Amino acid sequence: MASWLPLFADNSAAQQGGPPPFAMWVPIAVLGAMFLMFMWTSGKQKRELQKARASLKNNDRVVTAAGIVGIVVGLKDTEDEVTLKTDDSSNTRIRVLKSSIVQITSGNTTVGDTKS
């Protein structure tokens, strides 16, 4: 029924050479590679932070997702809670979830989000 449509097709690009057939796949391959590299590094950072949260100990300096800076003074192994001392002068303490901790400084090593 539509066998006459190819008669009106413009073959000038095919006759002049045009881009090779694989040329349209190159940008897709580059974007795919960038996506995979991003996912790999993101997963690596997430695993590293998870391992650091599991090995929290007293006197570690931490930063929560809300921006609260404190020193770990109490850990509950059976629960997902950590007690932080946020102020030395008034001895203010707060309880936070381990999952809210985004940066851990223990001695000279820092694990987590260090955007500054």
Backbone as a chain_set.jsonl record, in Angstrom:
{"seq": "MASWLPLFADNSAAQQGGPPPFAMWVPIAVLGAMFLMFMWTSGKQKRELQKARASLKNNDRVVTAAGIVGIVVGLKDTEDEVTLKTDDSSNTRIRVLKSSIVQITSGNTTVGDTKS", "coords": {"N": [[0.817, -1.177, 0.0], [1.886, 1.283, 0.828], [4.06, 1.351, -0.815], [5.127, 3.194, -2.535], [6.279, 5.247, -1.058], [9.134, 5.177, -0.501], [10.114, 6.257, -2.834], [10.029, 8.982, -2.623], [11.857, 9.604, -0.729], [14.701, 11.296, 0.576], [17.788, 10.763, -0.573], [20.189, 12.049, -0.474], [21.966, 12.407, 1.718], [22.875, 9.834, 2.202], [24.152, 9.349, -0.177], [26.227, 11.163, -0.113], [27.947, 10.205, 1.742], [27.876, 10.788, 4.636], [27.611, 10.444, 8.289], [29.3, 7.72, 9.923], [27.614, 4.618, 10.711], [27.945, 3.845, 13.427], [28.367, 6.182, 14.776], [26.266, 7.47, 16.122], [26.037, 6.001, 18.422], [28.218, 6.517, 19.999], [28.042, 8.898, 21.743], [26.067, 7.923, 23.461], [27.321, 5.713, 24.594], [29.414, 7.004, 25.972], [27.986, 8.568, 27.859], [26.787, 6.472, 29.249], [29.056, 5.224, 30.366], [29.967, 7.274, 32.051], [27.824, 7.413, 33.828], [27.989, 4.874, 35.047], [30.497, 5.09, 36.323], [29.948, 7.142, 38.137], [27.99, 5.923, 39.744], [29.494, 3.829, 40.818], [31.501, 5.124, 42.38], [29.872, 6.495, 44.153], [28.586, 4.409, 45.509], [30.794, 3.26, 46.73], [31.622, 5.254, 48.551], [29.385, 5.281, 50.168], [29.417, 2.683, 51.298], [31.815, 2.884, 52.734], [31.23, 4.889, 54.636], [29.172, 3.598, 55.998], [30.565, 1.481, 57.16], [32.238, 2.94, 58.853], [30.35, 4.074, 60.581], [29.507, 1.808, 61.909], [31.742, 1.237, 63.385], [31.94, 3.205, 65.318], [33.154, 4.974, 68.177], [33.626, 6.046, 71.606], [34.458, 9.492, 72.142], [34.818, 10.163, 69.472], [34.603, 12.626, 66.974], [31.768, 13.943, 65.452], [29.547, 14.847, 62.728], [26.234, 15.65, 62.121], [23.48, 15.093, 59.795], [21.903, 17.305, 60.019], [23.673, 19.249, 60.628], [24.686, 19.414, 63.154], [27.316, 19.469, 65.398], [29.248, 17.323, 67.321], [30.576, 15.356, 70.084], [31.018, 11.947, 70.535], [29.627, 10.382, 73.29], [28.198, 8.33, 74.287], [27.191, 5.077, 73.426], [24.828, 2.804, 72.148], [24.713, -0.471, 71.673], [22.656, -2.204, 71.113], [20.716, -0.656, 70.041], [20.013, 1.862, 67.531], [21.099, 4.291, 68.291], [22.993, 7.176, 69.277], [24.682, 9.027, 71.73], [25.458, 12.39, 71.899], [27.754, 14.885, 72.94], [27.322, 18.236, 72.866], [28.04, 20.72, 73.815], [30.536, 21.991, 75.85], [30.559, 23.732, 78.068], [27.931, 23.855, 79.15], [27.367, 21.244, 79.276], [25.664, 19.959, 77.438], [23.742, 17.415, 76.045], [22.695, 15.288, 73.391], [20.576, 12.887, 71.8], [20.985, 11.019, 68.896], [20.249, 9.364, 65.772], [22.263, 6.776, 64.389], [22.218, 6.686, 61.634], [21.907, 9.319, 60.888], [24.344, 10.491, 61.013], [26.834, 12.015, 59.155], [29.492, 12.621, 58.859], [32.558, 11.577, 60.211], [35.118, 12.053, 62.489], [37.981, 10.711, 63.571], [40.683, 10.842, 65.433], [43.232, 11.481, 63.22], [41.908, 10.862, 60.921], [39.272, 11.31, 58.593], [36.023, 10.467, 57.768], [33.445, 10.39, 55.438], [31.114, 12.907, 54.29], [32.819, 15.653, 53.222], [32.402, 18.312, 52.415], [33.317, 21.608, 51.979]], "CA": [[0.0, 0.0, 0.0], [2.755, 2.457, 0.879], [5.304, 0.991, -1.498], [5.604, 4.332, -3.31], [6.912, 6.225, -0.181], [10.581, 5.285, -0.654], [10.45, 7.031, -4.024], [10.155, 10.387, -2.261], [12.883, 9.742, 0.311], [15.879, 12.05, 0.169], [18.973, 9.908, -0.462], [21.39, 12.864, -0.659], [22.906, 12.173, 2.813], [23.473, 8.52, 2.003], [25.024, 9.407, -1.338], [27.388, 11.979, 0.207], [28.757, 9.519, 2.752], [27.239, 10.959, 5.947], [28.355, 9.879, 9.414], [29.255, 6.256, 9.986], [26.452, 4.162, 11.495], [28.22, 3.734, 14.858], [28.584, 7.518, 15.348], [25.203, 7.852, 17.045], [26.165, 5.23, 19.654], [29.352, 7.005, 20.781], [27.601, 9.702, 22.904], [25.311, 7.078, 24.391], [28.317, 4.917, 25.323], [30.121, 7.898, 26.889], [27.073, 8.864, 28.961], [26.647, 5.248, 30.031], [30.283, 5.035, 31.14], [29.969, 8.283, 33.118], [26.824, 7.004, 34.812], [28.523, 3.745, 35.798], [31.564, 5.576, 37.2], [29.307, 7.882, 39.223], [27.339, 4.967, 40.642], [30.521, 3.042, 41.501], [32.116, 5.93, 43.429], [28.845, 6.788, 45.144], [28.42, 3.201, 46.311], [32.008, 3.066, 47.522], [31.555, 6.195, 49.665], [28.298, 4.846, 51.055], [29.907, 1.522, 52.057], [32.85, 3.359, 53.654], [30.561, 5.576, 55.737], [28.436, 2.576, 56.757], [31.554, 0.764, 57.965], [32.696, 3.855, 59.9], [29.267, 4.19, 61.568], [29.491, 0.576, 62.701], [32.905, 1.214, 64.27], [31.978, 4.404, 66.156], [33.578, 4.762, 69.557], [33.586, 7.265, 72.412], [35.387, 10.581, 71.83], [34.859, 10.474, 68.042], [33.909, 13.874, 66.637], [30.85, 13.641, 64.355], [28.643, 15.872, 62.224], [24.984, 15.022, 61.677], [22.9, 15.637, 58.564], [21.329, 18.609, 60.352], [24.759, 20.189, 60.862], [25.05, 19.427, 64.575], [28.658, 18.947, 65.642], [29.338, 16.831, 68.684], [31.529, 14.302, 70.432], [30.293, 10.751, 70.981], [29.844, 10.065, 74.697], [27.466, 7.13, 74.647], [26.755, 4.218, 72.328], [23.979, 1.671, 72.501], [24.915, -1.486, 70.641], [21.406, -2.863, 70.767], [19.861, 0.297, 69.337], [20.671, 2.669, 66.516], [21.208, 5.624, 68.867], [24.282, 7.646, 69.765], [24.565, 10.23, 72.537], [26.501, 13.352, 71.562], [27.936, 16.068, 73.788], [27.425, 19.326, 71.901], [28.568, 21.933, 74.433], [31.31, 21.667, 77.045], [30.267, 24.591, 79.228], [26.658, 23.498, 79.773], [27.285, 19.775, 79.233], [24.466, 19.616, 76.669], [23.824, 16.123, 75.352], [21.527, 14.939, 72.584], [20.597, 11.545, 71.215], [20.707, 11.02, 67.454], [20.363, 8.062, 65.127], [23.526, 6.575, 63.674], [22.016, 6.952, 60.212], [21.952, 10.755, 60.626], [25.738, 10.933, 61.038], [27.348, 12.09, 57.786], [30.943, 12.781, 58.875], [33.16, 11.071, 61.44], [36.54, 12.352, 62.605], [38.57, 9.925, 64.635], [42.11, 11.092, 65.337], [43.592, 12.25, 62.029], [41.166, 10.384, 59.761], [37.906, 11.804, 58.444], [35.225, 9.651, 56.866], [32.135, 10.95, 55.16], [30.955, 14.089, 53.461], [33.727, 16.711, 53.675], [32.198, 19.507, 51.585], [33.552, 22.871, 52.667]], "C": [[0.874, 1.259, 0.0], [4.077, 2.17, 0.193], [5.87, 2.137, -2.312], [6.329, 5.369, -2.451], [8.429, 6.289, -0.341], [10.995, 6.072, -1.894], [10.681, 8.495, -3.703], [11.22, 10.635, -1.199], [14.091, 10.468, -0.252], [17.116, 11.198, 0.428], [20.258, 10.717, -0.562], [22.407, 12.618, 0.453], [23.592, 10.832, 2.641], [24.444, 8.535, 0.836], [26.288, 10.205, -1.035], [28.272, 11.321, 1.262], [28.118, 9.6, 4.119], [28.09, 10.359, 7.06], [28.283, 8.36, 9.393], [28.12, 5.807, 10.905], [26.707, 4.082, 13.0], [28.344, 5.103, 15.536], [27.483, 7.917, 16.32], [25.296, 7.095, 18.369], [27.301, 5.727, 20.534], [28.895, 7.886, 21.944], [26.834, 8.875, 23.932], [26.273, 6.235, 25.225], [29.074, 5.778, 26.335], [29.245, 8.238, 28.085], [26.87, 7.641, 29.853], [27.866, 4.997, 30.908], [30.354, 6.036, 32.298], [28.981, 7.914, 34.218], [27.347, 5.854, 35.676], [29.63, 4.183, 36.756], [30.985, 6.336, 38.384], [28.685, 6.927, 40.234], [28.372, 4.175, 41.439], [31.138, 3.855, 42.636], [31.116, 6.267, 44.526], [28.639, 5.591, 46.069], [29.604, 2.954, 47.217], [31.992, 3.985, 48.74], [30.492, 5.777, 50.674], [28.74, 3.657, 51.906], [30.945, 1.941, 53.095], [32.233, 4.05, 54.864], [29.794, 4.591, 56.613], [29.39, 1.807, 57.68], [32.05, 1.643, 59.114], [31.628, 4.042, 60.974], [29.241, 2.962, 62.482], [30.651, 0.544, 63.694], [33.042, 2.5, 65.094], [32.424, 4.05, 67.563], [33.513, 6.092, 70.298], [34.712, 8.206, 72.005], [35.604, 10.803, 70.336], [34.074, 11.76, 67.817], [33.061, 13.599, 65.404], [30.059, 14.888, 63.957], [27.402, 15.155, 61.718], [24.502, 15.68, 60.388], [22.29, 17.013, 58.797], [22.403, 19.657, 60.626], [25.178, 20.29, 62.311], [26.405, 18.756, 64.736], [28.724, 18.511, 67.09], [30.385, 15.764, 68.842], [30.726, 13.138, 71.004], [30.652, 10.475, 72.438], [29.096, 8.808, 75.123], [26.987, 6.387, 73.417], [25.863, 3.128, 72.878], [24.096, 0.661, 71.373], [23.613, -2.121, 70.199], [20.468, -1.949, 69.983], [20.693, 1.085, 68.329], [20.832, 4.111, 67.0], [22.618, 5.893, 69.363], [24.013, 8.892, 70.597], [25.758, 11.125, 72.245], [26.548, 14.453, 72.605], [28.2, 17.225, 72.835], [28.033, 20.595, 72.49], [29.291, 21.555, 75.724], [30.883, 22.469, 78.269], [28.961, 24.206, 79.925], [26.411, 21.996, 79.783], [26.004, 19.305, 78.533], [24.694, 18.318, 75.912], [22.534, 15.902, 74.573], [21.7, 13.516, 72.081], [20.213, 11.661, 69.744], [20.809, 9.591, 66.938], [21.708, 7.96, 64.418], [23.389, 6.92, 62.201], [22.043, 8.436, 59.881], [23.371, 11.304, 60.637], [26.303, 10.874, 59.624], [28.862, 12.271, 57.729], [31.469, 12.348, 60.229], [34.643, 11.407, 61.415], [37.07, 11.62, 63.823], [40.083, 10.087, 64.527], [42.416, 11.976, 64.137], [42.794, 11.84, 60.806], [39.743, 10.933, 59.781], [37.206, 10.957, 57.409], [33.903, 10.339, 56.675], [32.202, 12.181, 54.305], [31.82, 15.216, 53.993], [33.618, 17.939, 52.801], [32.434, 20.742, 52.419], [33.923, 23.929, 51.681]], "O": [[0.614, 2.195, -0.757], [5.111, 2.704, 0.595], [7.018, 2.053, -2.749], [6.941, 6.285, -3.0], [8.977, 7.391, -0.317], [12.141, 6.512, -1.979], [11.427, 9.181, -4.402], [11.451, 11.782, -0.815], [14.46, 10.28, -1.411], [17.443, 10.947, 1.588], [21.329, 10.131, -0.72], [23.607, 12.616, 0.179], [24.787, 10.715, 2.912], [25.446, 7.821, 0.849], [27.327, 9.949, -1.642], [29.295, 11.901, 1.626], [27.837, 8.562, 4.718], [29.168, 9.825, 6.801], [27.313, 7.784, 8.901], [27.713, 6.558, 11.791], [25.768, 4.236, 13.782], [28.419, 5.168, 16.763], [27.756, 8.65, 17.27], [24.685, 7.516, 19.351], [27.345, 5.386, 21.716], [29.331, 7.641, 23.069], [26.947, 9.109, 25.135], [26.067, 6.062, 26.426], [29.347, 5.322, 27.445], [29.719, 8.2, 29.221], [26.789, 7.766, 31.075], [27.727, 4.602, 32.066], [30.758, 5.677, 33.404], [29.271, 8.084, 35.402], [27.168, 5.859, 36.894], [29.694, 3.697, 37.886], [31.467, 6.198, 39.509], [28.84, 7.106, 41.442], [28.15, 3.88, 42.613], [31.288, 3.341, 43.745], [31.478, 6.317, 45.701], [28.531, 5.756, 47.284], [29.442, 2.491, 48.346], [32.313, 3.549, 49.846], [30.683, 5.907, 51.884], [28.468, 3.622, 53.106], [30.958, 1.416, 54.208], [32.664, 3.824, 55.994], [29.769, 4.735, 57.836], [29.06, 1.521, 58.831], [32.261, 1.153, 60.223], [31.958, 4.157, 62.155], [28.983, 3.074, 63.68], [30.554, -0.107, 64.735], [34.144, 2.844, 65.52], [32.118, 2.975, 68.077], [33.362, 7.145, 69.679], [35.781, 7.77, 71.578], [36.494, 11.566, 69.962], [33.009, 11.957, 68.402], [33.568, 13.079, 64.41], [29.92, 15.838, 64.728], [27.498, 14.175, 60.979], [25.048, 16.693, 59.949], [22.174, 17.803, 57.861], [22.085, 20.827, 60.834], [25.957, 21.176, 62.663], [26.62, 17.634, 64.278], [28.305, 19.244, 67.986], [31.002, 15.32, 67.874], [29.859, 13.33, 71.856], [31.827, 10.347, 72.784], [29.34, 8.28, 76.208], [26.446, 6.981, 72.484], [26.119, 2.591, 73.956], [23.638, 0.903, 70.257], [23.476, -2.532, 69.047], [19.533, -2.421, 69.337], [21.918, 0.978, 68.291], [20.714, 5.047, 66.21], [23.335, 4.994, 69.802], [23.197, 9.728, 70.208], [26.909, 10.699, 72.327], [25.512, 14.902, 73.095], [29.176, 17.208, 72.085], [28.494, 21.459, 71.744], [28.727, 20.88, 76.585], [30.849, 21.941, 79.38], [28.887, 24.226, 81.153], [25.367, 21.534, 80.244], [25.346, 18.37, 78.988], [25.704, 18.145, 75.23], [21.444, 16.268, 75.013], [22.816, 13.011, 71.953], [19.233, 12.32, 69.397], [21.386, 8.722, 67.591], [22.224, 8.954, 63.907], [24.342, 7.397, 61.584], [22.187, 8.796, 58.712], [23.581, 12.47, 60.303], [26.264, 9.831, 58.971], [29.461, 12.095, 56.668], [30.908, 12.7, 61.267], [35.344, 11.095, 60.453], [36.66, 11.878, 64.955], [40.7, 9.526, 63.621], [41.915, 13.097, 64.046], [42.985, 12.42, 59.737], [39.099, 11.011, 60.828], [37.718, 10.749, 56.309], [33.3, 10.821, 57.635], [33.219, 12.466, 53.672], [31.588, 15.696, 55.102], [34.633, 18.553, 52.473], [31.809, 20.909, 53.467], [34.162, 25.074, 52.065]]}, "num_chains": 1, "name": "protein.A"}
